[in-house]
Amino acid sequence: MIGATAMTTRVYLDTEFTKFARPQLISLALVAESGQEFYGESTDFVKVQCSAFVVENVLPLLQGGDVAGSLDDLRVKLVDWLATLPSPAEIISDFERDIELLLKLLGISATEMGRCNIAELTVLDGEFVKSESFNSALDDYFANVDSRRHHSLVDARALRHMRIHVGYF
C-alpha cells in the first residue's frame, strides 16, 4: 500500500541492470509527482556481464554524454537531487531489485534512508504488477506516449503516468 501523505513527495523509480544474478546498475531514474526528474547512467558496469536481453533492449537506449558517470558521480548527483525535493520522498517501484540498487548506489540501508531525504520505500504488489489491467495500461503508455520501453527514465515516467493519469495504485 502506498502511504504517501502531505508530508512526503511521491517519487517513481526505475532501474536497468546487467542481469538478475549479481546485477550491476546500468541506469537509474526517479520522477516525482511534481515532474522533477533525475536520470543517470553508470559507466562502471561491465558490458560483457549483460544478459542478451539487456544487450538487445537496454544498451541501445542509453544516452551517454552528461547523464553518464561513475557510480560515485551518480551518487553525489542523486543525493543532491533528493535534497531538492519539497518533502522527504516516498520511493515507489514496481520491482524490489530497483529499491535494492537504489540503496546500494546511495551506500545506505533501509534504516538509514532519512539521511538521503527518503521517508518510505514502496514496492507495488507483485500480483498487481503482473495483472492484465496494469500491463494493458502500461502497453498503452508505451504505444501512445513514448515507445522506449526499458529506458529507466521512460519507465519511471510511465509509473508516474499510471498513478496520476490512469489512477492506478
C-alpha positions as CSV (number, residue, x, y, z in Angstrom):
1,M,0.0,0.0,0.0
2,I,1.2,3.4,-0.9
3,G,1.4,5.5,2.2
4,A,2.4,9.0,0.9
5,T,1.0,11.8,3.0
6,A,1.1,15.6,2.7
7,M,4.4,15.2,4.4
8,T,6.1,13.1,1.7
9,T,6.7,13.5,-2.0
10,R,5.9,10.5,-4.2
11,V,8.8,9.6,-6.4
12,Y,8.7,6.8,-9.0
13,L,11.8,4.7,-9.5
14,D,13.1,2.5,-12.3
15,T,16.5,1.0,-12.9
16,E,18.1,-1.0,-15.6
17,F,20.8,-3.5,-14.7
18,T,23.1,-6.1,-16.3
19,K,21.4,-9.3,-15.3
20,F,19.4,-10.9,-12.4
21,A,22.3,-12.7,-10.8
22,R,24.8,-10.2,-9.3
23,P,23.3,-7.2,-11.1
24,Q,25.3,-4.1,-11.9
25,L,23.5,-0.8,-12.2
26,I,23.3,0.5,-15.8
27,S,20.8,3.4,-15.3
28,L,18.5,4.8,-12.7
29,A,15.7,7.2,-13.0
30,L,13.4,8.9,-10.4
31,V,10.4,11.0,-11.4
32,A,8.5,13.0,-8.7
33,E,4.7,13.6,-9.0
34,S,5.6,17.3,-9.5
35,G,7.5,16.3,-12.6
36,Q,11.0,16.8,-11.3
37,E,13.3,14.2,-12.8
38,F,16.7,12.5,-12.1
39,Y,18.3,10.3,-14.7
40,G,21.8,8.9,-14.6
41,E,23.8,6.2,-16.4
42,S,26.7,4.3,-14.9
43,T,29.9,4.0,-16.7
44,D,31.1,1.4,-14.2
45,F,29.1,-1.7,-15.3
46,V,30.9,-4.4,-17.3
47,K,29.2,-4.8,-20.7
48,V,30.2,-8.5,-21.1
49,Q,28.2,-9.2,-17.9
50,C,25.0,-8.1,-19.6
51,S,22.3,-10.6,-20.5
52,A,21.3,-11.0,-24.1
53,F,18.0,-9.2,-23.3
54,V,19.9,-6.2,-21.9
55,V,22.3,-6.1,-24.9
56,E,19.3,-6.1,-27.3
57,N,16.8,-4.0,-25.4
58,V,18.6,-1.7,-22.9
59,L,22.0,-0.8,-24.1
60,P,20.8,0.7,-27.5
61,L,18.7,3.2,-25.5
62,L,21.5,4.6,-23.4
63,Q,22.1,8.3,-23.9
64,G,25.7,8.8,-22.7
65,G,27.0,12.3,-22.5
66,D,26.3,14.5,-19.5
67,V,24.0,11.8,-17.9
68,A,26.7,9.2,-17.8
69,G,29.3,8.9,-15.0
70,S,30.9,6.7,-12.4
71,L,28.8,5.3,-9.6
72,D,30.4,7.8,-7.3
73,D,29.4,10.7,-9.6
74,L,25.9,9.4,-9.8
75,R,25.7,9.0,-6.0
76,V,26.6,12.7,-5.5
77,K,24.2,13.9,-8.1
78,L,21.4,11.8,-6.8
79,V,21.9,12.9,-3.1
80,D,21.9,16.5,-4.3
81,W,18.7,15.9,-6.3
82,L,16.9,14.2,-3.5
83,A,17.7,17.2,-1.3
84,T,15.8,19.5,-3.7
85,L,12.5,17.7,-3.1
86,P,10.0,19.8,-1.1
87,S,9.5,17.0,1.5
88,P,11.0,13.5,2.1
89,A,10.5,11.1,-0.7
90,E,8.3,8.0,-0.8
91,I,10.1,6.0,-3.4
92,I,7.7,3.8,-5.4
93,S,8.8,1.0,-7.7
94,D,7.3,-2.0,-9.4
95,F,10.2,-4.2,-8.7
96,E,12.2,-4.9,-5.5
97,R,15.5,-5.0,-7.3
98,D,15.1,-1.3,-8.2
99,I,14.9,-0.5,-4.4
100,E,18.0,-2.7,-3.7
101,L,20.0,-1.0,-6.4
102,L,19.0,2.5,-5.3
103,L,20.1,1.8,-1.7
104,K,23.3,0.2,-2.9
105,L,24.1,3.3,-5.1
106,L,23.3,5.6,-2.1
107,G,25.5,3.4,0.2
108,I,22.8,3.1,2.8
109,S,20.5,0.6,4.3
110,A,16.7,1.0,4.6
111,T,17.1,2.1,8.2
112,E,19.4,5.0,7.1
113,M,17.3,6.3,4.3
114,G,16.4,9.5,6.2
115,R,19.9,10.7,5.7
116,C,19.1,11.0,2.0
117,N,15.7,12.7,2.3
118,I,13.8,9.4,1.9
119,A,10.9,8.6,4.2
120,E,9.5,5.4,2.7
121,L,10.2,2.7,0.2
122,T,7.2,1.1,-1.6
123,V,7.2,-1.8,-3.9
124,L,4.0,-2.4,-5.8
125,D,2.3,-5.7,-5.2
126,G,3.7,-8.4,-7.5
127,E,0.3,-9.8,-8.4
128,F,-0.9,-6.3,-9.2
129,V,2.1,-5.6,-11.4
130,K,1.6,-8.9,-13.3
131,S,-2.2,-8.2,-13.8
132,E,-3.6,-7.8,-17.2
133,S,-5.1,-4.4,-16.4
134,F,-1.8,-3.0,-15.2
135,N,0.1,-4.3,-18.2
136,S,-2.5,-3.2,-20.6
137,A,-2.3,0.4,-19.2
138,L,1.5,0.3,-19.4
139,D,1.3,-1.0,-23.0
140,D,-1.0,1.9,-23.9
141,Y,1.6,4.3,-22.4
142,F,4.4,2.9,-24.5
143,A,2.3,2.8,-27.6
144,N,0.9,6.3,-27.3
145,V,3.4,8.4,-25.2
146,D,7.0,7.1,-25.5
147,S,7.9,3.7,-27.1
148,R,11.4,3.4,-25.4
149,R,10.4,0.7,-23.0
150,H,13.4,-0.4,-20.9
151,H,14.8,3.1,-20.7
152,S,14.7,3.7,-17.0
153,L,13.6,7.3,-17.3
154,V,10.7,6.4,-19.7
155,D,9.7,3.5,-17.4
156,A,9.7,5.8,-14.3
157,R,7.6,8.3,-16.2
158,A,5.2,5.5,-17.1
159,L,4.7,4.6,-13.4
160,R,4.0,8.3,-12.7
161,H,1.6,8.4,-15.5
162,M,-0.2,5.3,-14.2
163,R,-0.7,7.0,-10.9
164,I,-1.6,10.5,-12.0
165,H,-3.5,10.0,-15.3
166,V,-4.8,6.4,-15.0
167,G,-5.4,6.3,-11.3
168,Y,-3.7,3.1,-10.6
169,F,-2.4,2.4,-7.1
